Amino acid sequence: MATDAPDQIPVEGLESVSISNSQSKEEPSSSSNEVNQLSLEERYQIVRSVGEECIQEDELRNLLAKKPEPVCYDGFEPSGRMHIAQFHQALFHLSIFKLVDGYGMYFCNMIMSLFDIAFGGPKSPLRITQGVLKTISVNKLTSAGCRVKIWIADWFAQLNNKMGGDLKKIETVGRYLIEIWKAVGMDQEGGKVEFLWSSKEINARAHEYWPLVMDIARRNKLPRIIRCSQIMGRNEQDELTAAQILYPCMQCADIFFLKADICQLGMDQRKVNVLAREYCDDIKRKNKPIILSHHMLPGLQQGQEKMSKSDPSSSIFMEDDEAEVNLKIKKAFCPPKIVEGNPCLEYIKYLVFPWFNEFIVERSANNGGDKVFKSFEELVVDYEDEKLHPADLKPALSKALNKILEPVREHFKKDSNAKELLKRVKSHQVIDDDEVWRFLFFPFHFIHRLDKRV
């Protein structure tokens, strides 16, 4: 099918990007001078603070002692903005549930599943954990002297059928997400952060990459690879495509291909990172990649261990406006006196304190007056003693999050390139009304689409 000219990705869009200022490499940056003033223990504590888990701490300490600029690997699948999931909740509640009334939830769920498959699955925007938490982590790592390679996994997104497997759309989304990280404040000094497109880098060094992938695949049984399916947002019971079986072998190979000393990914990526260490044992390699697995924030609703792609109210997104943030936090689960399993407190601990080094609560004199908390532990004491109530905590959290997100909103309002990217990403998600009604009343139209994809 022909595409409009404006939807084409310019060649420069696929260039690997080094985020840096105009300062020449010969001139030492102020950030490099600051790193030189840090002791080994200070550098270790900064890097270690990035991960909820570290495998292994002694190896990390040894690495920092021997290597002034360790290479840290991070990555992401460009997977778009949420539109279909919101569409599920709005249109399906109004239309499908009425349509199938009397036929039971089984039929309803079947229709929703077919809808997902027909349109390539729900798309999720950049969550605040991906946007802000990644920025916090990257900035900590660069402050301790690390070089960070961020892998734009466009081929991986295609393998995982993101954006319906359309590589042009995936590339557009990748460029758009880079704009978000630049806008929110990812470290731009000294060229220590690189965005590398997997398709471009692999094609340039295919003779290195594919033998590595094949060797990893050859040395592992199928059940071991399937156990890594969590990295794709799948589980071991899902029926995986052949492409999705290849995915973990490729992600494991990325670590060695990028010459990474440290893997800095979420806890949900832990299994494939461990696979990389096991591969080192198989090939008798002594220097194993160190795993720094960062904390996974829960969803905002009660009982949500992680943010749900199909529930927009479960997390804050980088594009949410002030009113949306306020409403989501207002409705968030936040029981008085309870710290464990309280998503609002987790947001404060992992986002607000690392960003501002304090948490400001504004309240009336009758409710205790304004207070500036300098540590999370101090806040916990007040919260458990009921000196700080959710009714005062929530507005303060909303205000802090909106302050973090404001530069992103402004960037996408004022920057013409960012505006155009956002427009394209939104256009990829639009489903017109005729298409919806064809799905509801002429299902064979969609069966034909499914048959083409098989």
Secondary structure, 3 states (H helix, E strand, C coil): CCCCHHHCCCHHHHCCEEECCCCCCCCCCHHHHHHHCCCHHHHHHHHHCCCCEEECHHHHHHHHHHCCCCEEEEEECCCCCCCHHHHHHHHHHHHHHHHCCCCCHHHHHHHHHHHHHHCCCCCCCCEHHHHHHHHHHHHHHHHCCCEEEEEECHHHHHHCCHHHHCHHHHHHHHHHHHHHHHHHCCCCCCCCEEEEEHHHHHHHCHHHHHHHHHHHHHCCCHHHHHHHHHHHCCCCCCCCCHHHHHHHHHHHHHHHHCCCCEEEEEHHHHHHHHHHHHHHHHCCCCCCCEEEEECCCCCCCCCCCCCCCCCHHHCCECCCCHHHHHHHHHHCCCCCCCCCCCHHHHHHHHHHHHHHCCEEECCCHHHCCCEEECCHHHHHHHHHCCCCCHHHHHHHHHHHHHHHHHHHHHHHHHCHHHHHHHHHHHHHHCCCHHHHHHHHHCHHHHHHHHHHHC
